[in-house]
């Protein structure tokens, strides 16, 4: 689609991917994400990479923008207690959307969230699955408890085949 956000003056913000088609990820992942958007039936996602700037947050943004969902963003490195769950997340996830679109909670930098909070999230995912989806981003997948990872479709951006990524990276850079 090749979209530029001309309202932004900062170079990075102006040229970051705005839609799933513009993401620099393997084609099979793009196809999966586009299928979720088309059907409005998305699983809970885990987007992880130990390297900064690989597209975790851009992927979450693109999904939300294209799916047309209501979103609650929480920076889990700053808001990392169980009170965040009991307050913000529970209130948001328990209420229906005004326009029947998917509600999505994005827990950015979730690898900094407390272990007790992670354990509690298992119940939230199960309880609110009819009404809400969750996207977790983080640098260190190994800091996330396994019972929570088992409830997510996990994408490890470090595991993408480097040879397969050359063409999409070149295409994005050529566009810019």
Backbone as ProteinMPNN parsed JSONL, in Angstrom:
{"seq_chain_A": "XXXXXXXXXXXXXXXXXXXXXXXXXXXXXXXXXXXXXXXXXXXXXXXXXXXXXXXXXXXXXXXXXXXXXXXXXXXXXXXXXXXXXXXXXXXXXXXXXXXXXXXXXXXXXXXXXXXXXXXXXXXXXXXXXXXXXXXXXXXXXXXXXXXXXXXXXXXXXXXXXXXXXXXXXXXXXXXX", "coords_chain_A": {"N_chain_A": [[0.818, -1.189, 0.0], [1.999, 1.191, 0.668], [2.107, 3.728, 2.369], [2.514, 7.075, 3.449], [2.77, 9.024, 6.317], [1.941, 12.077, 6.211], [1.324, 13.991, 8.043], [3.14, 13.959, 10.05], [6.205, 15.299, 11.236], [8.631, 14.323, 12.064], [11.096, 12.24, 10.784], [11.224, 9.389, 11.18], [8.644, 8.81, 12.228], [7.077, 9.641, 10.105], [7.652, 7.855, 8.011], [7.263, 5.283, 9.019], [5.778, 2.003, 8.88], [2.346, 1.991, 8.025], [0.332, 0.246, 7.564], [-0.504, -3.259, 7.354], [0.434, -4.367, 4.971], [2.697, -2.854, 4.461], [4.554, -3.656, 6.319], [7.741, -4.959, 7.314], [8.082, -7.948, 7.292], [8.072, -11.557, 7.076], [6.339, -12.834, 4.18], [4.393, -14.824, 4.613], [3.566, -14.305, 7.21], [2.493, -11.729, 6.952], [0.326, -12.422, 5.289], [-1.168, -14.039, 7.023], [-1.832, -12.16, 9.042], [-3.317, -10.328, 7.528], [-5.445, -11.96, 6.88], [-6.621, -12.294, 9.395], [-7.496, -9.695, 9.809], [-9.294, -9.355, 7.684], [-11.277, -11.261, 8.327], [-11.991, -10.426, 10.804], [-11.298, -11.884, 13.009], [-9.145, -12.463, 15.218], [-6.333, -13.938, 16.816], [-4.89, -13.888, 20.159], [-1.844, -12.168, 20.404], [1.736, -12.479, 20.538], [4.48, -10.5, 20.221], [7.78, -10.509, 19.741], [11.211, -9.531, 20.117], [14.654, -9.313, 20.599], [16.049, -7.25, 19.596], [15.941, -3.748, 19.105], [13.658, -1.734, 17.133], [12.65, -3.508, 15.235], [10.054, -3.754, 14.449], [7.924, -4.484, 16.111], [6.068, -2.865, 17.628], [5.132, -1.294, 15.523], [3.87, -3.268, 14.032], [1.752, -3.978, 15.754], [0.395, -1.502, 15.786], [-0.334, -1.263, 13.043], [-2.063, -3.436, 12.711], [-4.179, -2.752, 14.45], [-5.029, -0.343, 13.309], [-5.913, -1.204, 10.778], [-7.796, -3.178, 11.374], [-9.687, -1.744, 12.589], [-10.302, -1.561, 15.222], [-11.059, -0.81, 18.694], [-8.649, 0.449, 20.885], [-6.525, -0.078, 23.706], [-3.649, 1.12, 24.983], [-0.91, 0.139, 26.866], [2.031, 0.877, 28.495], [3.941, -1.442, 29.625], [6.353, -1.435, 30.925], [6.338, 0.762, 32.455], [3.858, 0.802, 33.749], [3.32, -1.618, 35.679], [2.012, -3.239, 37.554], [-0.333, -5.369, 39.366], [-2.518, -3.841, 39.841], [-2.945, -2.374, 37.532], [-4.094, -4.257, 35.901], [-6.472, -4.856, 37.307], [-7.688, -2.399, 37.235], [-7.474, -0.471, 34.724], [-7.266, -2.382, 32.51], [-9.201, -4.412, 33.006], [-11.564, -2.894, 33.159], [-11.688, -1.81, 30.542], [-11.647, -4.163, 28.897], [-13.911, -5.549, 29.699], [-16.143, -4.225, 28.826], [-18.418, -3.841, 26.121], [-17.726, -2.992, 22.703], [-18.649, 0.092, 21.154], [-19.283, 0.035, 18.447], [-19.315, -2.624, 17.746], [-16.832, -3.582, 16.937], [-13.665, -5.269, 17.226], [-12.071, -5.191, 20.387], [-8.919, -4.242, 21.532], [-6.225, -4.851, 23.624], [-3.102, -3.566, 24.064], [-0.149, -4.546, 25.354], [2.62, -3.11, 25.717], [6.126, -3.608, 25.765], [6.003, -5.802, 27.502], [7.594, -7.693, 28.756], [8.629, -6.6, 31.019], [6.693, -6.694, 32.899], [5.275, -7.728, 36.008], [5.684, -11.047, 37.435], [3.484, -12.022, 38.872], [1.472, -10.451, 37.795], [1.593, -11.348, 35.154], [0.743, -13.987, 35.504], [-1.877, -13.519, 36.334], [-2.897, -12.468, 34.01], [-3.437, -14.657, 32.439], [-5.967, -15.564, 33.205], [-7.47, -13.312, 32.485], [-7.26, -13.293, 29.7], [-8.664, -15.625, 29.083], [-11.187, -15.05, 30.253], [-12.109, -12.712, 28.919], [-12.173, -13.316, 26.227], [-14.242, -13.352, 24.335], [-14.81, -10.714, 23.834], [-12.507, -9.195, 23.61], [-9.142, -8.816, 22.451], [-5.648, -9.504, 22.922], [-2.457, -8.038, 22.568], [0.855, -8.588, 23.018], [3.973, -7.081, 23.403], [7.527, -7.267, 23.427], [10.997, -7.446, 24.458], [12.269, -9.695, 25.459], [11.338, -12.758, 25.208], [11.745, -14.95, 26.804], [11.323, -14.048, 29.371], [8.672, -14.167, 29.815], [6.031, -15.95, 31.28], [5.453, -19.424, 30.711], [2.757, -20.541, 30.7], [1.277, -18.312, 29.884], [2.399, -17.66, 27.389], [1.53, -19.916, 26.038], [-1.054, -19.268, 25.422], [-0.937, -17.549, 23.353], [-0.39, -16.535, 19.924], [2.701, -16.622, 18.862], [5.228, -14.506, 17.618], [8.515, -14.402, 16.845], [10.632, -12.025, 16.116], [13.34, -12.178, 15.778], [13.784, -14.614, 14.664], [13.228, -14.629, 11.991], [14.058, -15.544, 8.701], [17.01, -14.392, 7.481], [17.869, -14.174, 4.796], [15.441, -14.292, 3.477], [14.365, -11.892, 4.254], [15.728, -9.856, 2.981], [14.698, -8.93, 0.485], [12.091, -7.717, 1.16], [13.04, -5.681, 2.88], [14.698, -4.191, 1.196], [12.756, -3.359, -0.655], [11.152, -1.727, 0.976], [12.997, 0.27, 1.724], [13.59, 1.289, -0.8], [11.142, 2.439, -1.457], [10.967, 4.476, 0.501]], "CA_chain_A": [[0.0, 0.0, 0.0], [2.976, 2.274, 0.658], [1.504, 4.945, 2.91], [3.354, 8.017, 4.19], [1.97, 9.873, 7.204], [2.44, 13.427, 5.945], [1.048, 14.878, 9.174], [4.284, 13.868, 10.968], [7.4, 15.988, 10.761], [9.787, 13.503, 12.405], [11.312, 11.304, 9.692], [10.853, 8.036, 11.584], [7.19, 8.74, 12.337], [6.499, 9.863, 8.778], [7.856, 6.72, 7.118], [7.033, 3.958, 9.603], [4.656, 1.321, 8.231], [1.019, 2.391, 8.486], [-0.604, -0.851, 7.325], [0.148, -4.569, 7.378], [1.145, -4.57, 3.698], [3.971, -2.137, 4.488], [5.454, -4.207, 7.333], [8.884, -5.736, 6.844], [7.996, -9.267, 7.925], [7.886, -12.568, 6.022], [5.05, -12.764, 3.479], [3.413, -15.721, 5.227], [3.034, -13.627, 8.397], [1.595, -10.694, 6.416], [-0.893, -13.079, 4.815], [-1.931, -14.438, 8.216], [-2.374, -10.96, 9.678], [-4.361, -9.804, 6.649], [-6.587, -12.863, 7.029], [-7.274, -11.939, 10.669], [-8.158, -8.4, 9.603], [-10.421, -9.591, 6.776], [-12.321, -12.038, 8.997], [-12.236, -9.836, 12.127], [-11.116, -12.972, 13.961], [-7.719, -12.411, 15.502], [-5.919, -14.546, 18.075], [-4.025, -13.065, 20.992], [-0.53, -12.222, 19.773], [2.965, -12.118, 21.216], [5.456, -9.997, 19.243], [9.004, -10.413, 20.518], [12.518, -9.411, 19.484], [15.633, -8.698, 21.508], [16.598, -6.081, 18.911], [14.989, -2.643, 18.93], [13.423, -1.269, 15.773], [12.346, -4.601, 14.31], [8.68, -3.631, 13.972], [6.915, -5.044, 17.019], [5.026, -1.86, 17.884], [4.547, -0.94, 14.225], [2.96, -4.357, 13.679], [0.543, -3.801, 16.572], [-0.295, -0.307, 15.27], [-0.911, -1.55, 11.723], [-3.206, -4.339, 12.924], [-5.271, -1.986, 15.059], [-5.518, 0.622, 12.327], [-6.636, -1.879, 9.696], [-8.937, -3.947, 11.873], [-10.683, -0.764, 13.013], [-10.675, -1.849, 16.603], [-10.795, 0.114, 19.803], [-7.409, -0.026, 21.494], [-5.977, 0.445, 24.958], [-2.2, 0.917, 24.999], [-0.286, 0.242, 28.182], [3.46, 0.647, 28.512], [4.089, -2.332, 30.773], [7.591, -1.175, 31.661], [6.031, 1.847, 33.388], [2.678, 0.413, 34.511], [3.566, -3.052, 35.714], [1.441, -3.931, 38.701], [-1.622, -6.045, 39.274], [-3.551, -2.806, 39.859], [-3.209, -2.002, 36.141], [-5.043, -5.255, 35.423], [-7.765, -4.699, 37.983], [-8.275, -1.109, 36.88], [-7.577, -0.123, 33.304], [-7.479, -3.484, 31.572], [-10.488, -5.058, 33.278], [-12.628, -1.959, 32.785], [-11.728, -1.731, 29.084], [-11.944, -5.457, 28.281], [-15.218, -6.074, 30.096], [-17.222, -3.472, 28.179], [-18.555, -4.052, 24.675], [-17.408, -1.875, 21.823], [-19.826, 0.821, 20.681], [-19.587, -0.302, 17.056], [-19.132, -4.07, 17.593], [-15.497, -3.945, 16.467], [-12.815, -5.923, 18.213], [-11.316, -4.361, 21.325], [-7.566, -4.793, 21.624], [-5.329, -4.306, 24.643], [-1.691, -3.736, 23.707], [0.762, -4.455, 26.486], [3.925, -2.834, 25.12], [7.246, -3.888, 26.691], [5.397, -6.666, 28.511], [8.594, -8.493, 29.457], [8.923, -5.928, 32.292], [5.528, -6.849, 33.773], [5.56, -8.642, 37.122], [5.282, -12.452, 37.252], [2.114, -12.148, 39.397], [0.608, -9.85, 36.786], [1.55, -12.258, 34.016], [-0.113, -15.118, 35.882], [-3.256, -13.036, 36.339], [-3.315, -12.237, 32.629], [-3.985, -15.895, 31.869], [-7.4, -15.532, 33.465], [-8.062, -12.217, 31.699], [-7.352, -13.743, 28.313], [-9.768, -16.585, 29.016], [-12.447, -14.414, 30.632], [-12.552, -11.672, 27.999], [-11.881, -13.722, 24.848], [-15.369, -13.036, 23.439], [-14.932, -9.274, 23.666], [-11.241, -8.468, 23.558], [-7.912, -9.527, 22.124], [-4.467, -8.936, 23.562], [-1.189, -8.072, 21.857], [1.969, -8.362, 23.938], [5.267, -6.883, 22.755], [8.622, -7.274, 24.384], [12.324, -7.785, 23.964], [12.765, -10.971, 25.965], [10.264, -13.745, 25.291], [12.05, -15.883, 27.892], [10.853, -13.472, 30.636], [7.226, -14.358, 29.873], [5.75, -17.287, 31.8], [5.01, -20.342, 29.66], [1.296, -20.662, 30.57], [0.766, -17.163, 29.139], [2.841, -17.852, 26.006], [0.702, -20.965, 25.451], [-2.326, -18.679, 25.01], [-0.644, -16.557, 22.314], [0.298, -16.871, 18.691], [3.947, -15.904, 19.107], [6.137, -14.194, 16.513], [9.841, -13.994, 17.293], [11.191, -11.283, 14.989], [14.741, -12.585, 15.611], [13.859, -15.899, 13.979], [12.946, -14.495, 10.564], [15.17, -15.903, 7.829], [17.654, -13.156, 7.016], [17.853, -14.152, 3.329], [14.059, -14.005, 3.066], [14.039, -10.515, 4.643], [16.463, -8.889, 2.154], [13.826, -8.343, -0.531], [11.156, -6.734, 1.737], [13.793, -4.53, 3.414], [15.092, -3.384, 0.029], [11.539, -2.736, -1.21], [10.739, -0.626, 1.867], [13.988, 1.339, 1.598], [13.406, 1.909, -2.118], [9.938, 3.282, -1.345], [11.321, 5.657, 1.297]], "C_chain_A": [[0.866, 1.259, 0.0], [2.384, 3.618, 1.096], [2.554, 5.761, 3.649], [2.42, 8.863, 5.042], [2.511, 11.294, 7.11], [2.156, 14.403, 7.072], [2.211, 14.909, 10.163], [5.489, 14.581, 10.384], [8.676, 15.194, 11.065], [9.904, 12.384, 11.365], [10.828, 9.9, 10.032], [9.335, 7.881, 11.639], [6.523, 8.836, 10.962], [6.554, 8.598, 7.916], [7.65, 5.359, 7.759], [5.807, 3.325, 8.955], [3.315, 1.698, 8.872], [-0.014, 1.276, 8.324], [0.192, -2.159, 7.253], [0.946, -4.813, 6.095], [2.521, -3.918, 3.688], [4.974, -2.697, 5.505], [6.588, -4.99, 6.682], [8.937, -7.007, 7.689], [7.83, -10.286, 6.803], [6.462, -12.537, 5.458], [3.996, -13.654, 4.133], [2.799, -15.1, 6.487], [2.1, -12.506, 7.964], [0.266, -11.306, 6.002], [-1.78, -13.508, 5.98], [-2.606, -13.228, 8.856], [-3.499, -10.355, 8.839], [-5.62, -10.664, 6.707], [-7.355, -12.55, 8.319], [-8.061, -10.638, 10.523], [-9.416, -8.591, 8.752], [-11.589, -10.27, 7.498], [-12.742, -11.442, 10.344], [-12.141, -10.898, 13.221], [-9.628, -13.151, 14.209], [-7.409, -13.156, 16.799], [-5.184, -13.521, 18.936], [-2.598, -13.265, 20.485], [0.592, -11.868, 20.743], [3.99, -11.734, 20.162], [6.752, -9.708, 19.993], [10.237, -10.289, 19.63], [13.46, -8.745, 20.464], [16.268, -7.46, 20.887], [15.553, -4.98, 18.811], [14.794, -2.318, 17.453], [13.1, -2.355, 14.77], [10.893, -4.601, 13.852], [7.603, -4.186, 14.873], [5.753, -4.072, 17.224], [4.367, -1.417, 16.587], [3.556, -2.009, 13.767], [1.658, -4.225, 14.455], [-0.272, -2.61, 16.069], [-1.006, -0.588, 13.951], [-2.145, -2.445, 11.856], [-4.399, -3.549, 13.442], [-5.887, -1.022, 14.048], [-6.377, -0.064, 11.273], [-7.862, -2.65, 10.177], [-10.056, -3.012, 12.343], [-11.144, -0.965, 14.438], [-10.425, -0.702, 17.552], [-9.562, -0.414, 20.522], [-7.099, 0.677, 22.803], [-4.502, 0.088, 24.949], [-1.69, 1.1, 26.417], [1.199, -0.053, 28.019], [3.759, -0.143, 29.784], [5.409, -2.15, 31.508], [7.373, -0.043, 32.678], [4.842, 1.507, 34.296], [2.686, -1.096, 34.622], [2.961, -3.795, 36.886], [0.101, -4.564, 38.424], [-2.77, -5.035, 39.268], [-3.903, -2.322, 38.447], [-4.233, -2.968, 35.553], [-6.429, -5.016, 36.002], [-8.463, -3.4, 37.605], [-8.477, -0.979, 35.391], [-7.986, -1.287, 32.405], [-8.854, -4.112, 31.776], [-11.654, -4.166, 32.854], [-12.795, -1.905, 31.254], [-12.22, -3.044, 28.47], [-13.344, -5.963, 28.589], [-16.384, -5.363, 29.42], [-17.232, -3.741, 26.677], [-18.175, -2.791, 23.917], [-18.694, -1.214, 21.351], [-20.245, 0.383, 19.282], [-19.363, -1.783, 16.735], [-17.81, -4.476, 16.957], [-14.733, -4.615, 17.597], [-12.175, -4.87, 19.121], [-9.965, -5.039, 21.504], [-6.801, -4.066, 22.728], [-3.91, -4.611, 24.197], [-0.861, -3.511, 24.958], [2.173, -4.35, 25.908], [5.004, -3.031, 26.175], [6.795, -4.793, 27.837], [6.402, -7.512, 29.284], [9.035, -7.846, 30.772], [7.785, -6.068, 33.299], [5.839, -7.901, 34.832], [5.059, -10.055, 36.824], [3.858, -12.666, 37.768], [1.11, -11.568, 38.406], [0.483, -10.727, 35.555], [0.635, -13.447, 34.304], [-1.585, -14.708, 35.861], [-3.778, -12.822, 34.916], [-3.878, -13.491, 31.973], [-5.5, -15.907, 32.017], [-8.114, -14.46, 32.656], [-8.254, -12.636, 30.248], [-8.539, -14.696, 28.16], [-11.109, -15.91, 29.259], [-12.983, -13.468, 29.559], [-12.362, -12.034, 26.521], [-13.021, -13.422, 23.868], [-15.332, -11.578, 22.996], [-13.637, -8.559, 23.313], [-10.099, -9.396, 23.157], [-6.742, -8.783, 22.759], [-3.273, -9.088, 22.633], [-0.113, -7.708, 22.873], [3.227, -8.155, 23.113], [6.346, -6.911, 23.824], [9.925, -7.67, 23.724], [12.742, -9.205, 24.332], [11.612, -11.936, 26.212], [10.482, -14.685, 26.482], [11.65, -15.34, 29.277], [9.338, -13.622, 30.817], [6.953, -15.787, 30.334], [5.107, -18.151, 30.707], [3.484, -20.472, 29.568], [0.652, -19.481, 29.831], [1.16, -17.288, 27.658], [1.983, -18.896, 25.288], [-0.64, -20.437, 24.949], [-2.161, -17.678, 23.852], [-0.153, -17.214, 21.033], [1.553, -15.998, 18.719], [4.751, -15.736, 17.82], [7.432, -13.677, 17.111], [10.546, -13.348, 16.102], [12.67, -11.606, 14.768], [14.868, -13.853, 14.779], [13.568, -15.81, 12.482], [14.216, -14.797, 9.768], [15.768, -14.639, 7.205], [17.665, -13.059, 5.485], [16.463, -13.787, 2.808], [13.697, -12.531, 3.315], [14.718, -9.469, 3.752], [15.536, -8.179, 1.174], [12.814, -7.357, 0.073], [11.861, -5.506, 2.32], [14.191, -3.617, 2.265], [13.885, -2.674, -0.563], [11.088, -1.562, -0.339], [11.702, 0.552, 1.748], [13.88, 2.049, 0.251], [12.205, 2.84, -2.116], [10.272, 4.589, -0.623], [12.234, 6.561, 0.512]], "O_chain_A": [[0.501, 2.27, -0.6], [2.19, 4.521, 0.282], [3.379, 5.215, 4.381], [1.404, 9.361, 4.556], [3.428, 11.668, 7.841], [2.679, 15.518, 7.075], [2.266, 15.787, 11.024], [5.763, 14.482, 9.188], [9.69, 15.376, 10.392], [8.937, 11.672, 11.097], [10.098, 9.29, 9.251], [8.804, 6.893, 11.131], [5.516, 8.175, 10.707], [5.613, 8.305, 7.179], [7.848, 4.348, 7.086], [4.896, 4.034, 8.528], [3.177, 1.718, 10.095], [-1.107, 1.353, 8.884], [1.415, -2.146, 7.109], [2.024, -5.406, 6.142], [3.418, -4.378, 2.982], [6.122, -2.254, 5.545], [6.411, -5.604, 5.63], [9.706, -7.126, 8.643], [7.48, -9.911, 5.683], [5.505, -12.249, 6.177], [2.827, -13.275, 4.2], [1.632, -15.349, 6.791], [1.026, -12.342, 8.543], [-0.796, -10.773, 6.324], [-3.0, -13.356, 5.927], [-3.795, -13.263, 9.173], [-4.516, -9.92, 9.38], [-6.732, -10.149, 6.596], [-8.586, -12.542, 8.33], [-9.164, -10.506, 11.055], [-10.474, -8.049, 9.069], [-12.747, -9.9, 7.303], [-13.716, -11.886, 10.952], [-12.829, -10.812, 14.239], [-8.946, -13.893, 13.502], [-8.143, -13.021, 17.778], [-4.895, -12.414, 18.482], [-2.191, -14.385, 20.175], [0.412, -11.058, 21.653], [4.335, -12.546, 19.303], [6.816, -8.772, 20.789], [10.3, -10.862, 18.542], [13.118, -7.739, 21.086], [16.951, -6.702, 21.576], [14.401, -5.248, 18.469], [15.663, -2.596, 16.626], [13.258, -2.146, 13.567], [10.531, -5.366, 12.958], [6.464, -4.345, 14.436], [4.594, -4.427, 17.015], [3.158, -1.188, 16.56], [2.523, -1.69, 13.179], [0.577, -4.346, 13.878], [-1.493, -2.703, 15.941], [-2.157, -0.193, 13.769], [-3.152, -2.226, 11.182], [-5.507, -3.673, 12.919], [-7.108, -0.903, 13.948], [-7.444, 0.434, 10.916], [-8.854, -2.756, 9.455], [-11.209, -3.42, 12.48], [-12.253, -0.578, 14.806], [-9.688, 0.239, 17.256], [-9.451, -1.62, 20.743], [-7.374, 1.864, 22.978], [-4.136, -1.087, 24.913], [-1.999, 2.089, 27.081], [1.583, -1.09, 27.479], [3.822, 0.419, 30.878], [5.567, -2.666, 32.614], [8.13, 0.091, 33.639], [4.825, 1.879, 35.469], [2.129, -1.788, 33.769], [3.389, -4.912, 37.176], [-0.52, -4.327, 37.388], [-3.855, -5.32, 38.762], [-5.035, -1.908, 38.199], [-5.125, -2.564, 34.807], [-7.425, -4.979, 35.279], [-9.69, -3.314, 37.65], [-9.529, -1.335, 34.861], [-8.939, -1.182, 31.634], [-9.59, -4.319, 30.811], [-12.619, -4.642, 32.256], [-13.915, -1.951, 30.745], [-13.11, -3.037, 27.619], [-13.905, -6.733, 27.81], [-17.508, -5.865, 29.448], [-16.18, -3.855, 26.048], [-18.291, -1.677, 24.427], [-19.71, -1.884, 21.169], [-21.435, 0.362, 18.969], [-19.236, -2.148, 15.566], [-17.679, -5.605, 16.484], [-15.113, -4.533, 18.765], [-11.789, -3.793, 18.665], [-9.883, -6.262, 21.614], [-6.741, -2.837, 22.761], [-3.554, -5.768, 23.977], [-0.87, -2.428, 25.543], [2.831, -5.357, 25.645], [4.822, -2.668, 27.337], [7.159, -4.578, 28.993], [6.084, -8.002, 30.367], [9.742, -8.475, 31.559], [7.905, -5.608, 34.434], [6.579, -8.851, 34.576], [4.119, -10.234, 36.049], [3.097, -13.419, 37.161], [0.032, -12.126, 38.204], [-0.597, -10.844, 34.976], [-0.15, -13.859, 33.449], [-2.439, -15.476, 35.417], [-4.971, -12.98, 34.659], [-4.699, -13.405, 31.059], [-6.225, -16.22, 31.073], [-9.234, -14.671, 32.192], [-9.292, -12.362, 29.646], [-9.321, -14.578, 27.216], [-12.072, -16.174, 28.538], [-14.19, -13.431, 29.317], [-12.387, -11.154, 25.661], [-12.768, -13.257, 22.675], [-15.778, -11.252, 21.896], [-13.659, -7.449, 22.781], [-10.092, -10.585, 23.476], [-6.836, -7.6, 23.086], [-3.094, -10.125, 21.994], [-0.168, -6.654, 23.506], [3.525, -8.951, 22.223], [6.089, -6.611, 24.989], [9.955, -8.159, 22.595], [13.489, -9.844, 23.591], [10.995, -11.934, 27.278], [9.523, -15.156, 27.093], [11.639, -16.093, 30.25], [8.793, -13.245, 31.854], [7.571, -16.729, 29.838], [4.323, -17.665, 29.891], [2.953, -20.511, 28.458], [-0.404, -19.638, 29.219], [0.335, -17.046, 26.777], [1.735, -18.786, 24.087], [-1.295, -21.09, 24.136], [-3.127, -17.044, 23.428], [0.422, -18.302, 21.054], [1.466, -14.775, 18.613], [4.932, -16.676, 17.046], [7.453, -12.652, 17.792], [11.0, -14.039, 15.19], [13.203, -11.34, 13.691], [15.939, -14.14, 14.246], [13.652, -16.816, 11.779], [15.307, -14.355, 10.127], [15.085, -13.913, 6.484], [17.487, -11.971, 4.938], [16.33, -13.064, 1.821], [12.814, -11.991, 2.649], [14.318, -8.305, 3.769], [15.587, -6.956, 1.048], [12.68, -6.25, -0.447], [11.323, -4.401, 2.255], [14.036, -2.399, 2.356], [13.98, -1.505, -0.936], [10.688, -0.521, -0.859], [11.271, 1.702, 1.679], [14.057, 3.264, 0.169], [12.252, 3.915, -2.713], [9.905, 5.672, -1.08], [12.643, 7.609, 1.01]]}, "name": "protein", "num_of_chains": 1, "seq": "XXXXXXXXXXXXXXXXXXXXXXXXXXXXXXXXXXXXXXXXXXXXXXXXXXXXXXXXXXXXXXXXXXXXXXXXXXXXXXXXXXXXXXXXXXXXXXXXXXXXXXXXXXXXXXXXXXXXXXXXXXXXXXXXXXXXXXXXXXXXXXXXXXXXXXXXXXXXXXXXXXXXXXXXXXXXXXXX"}
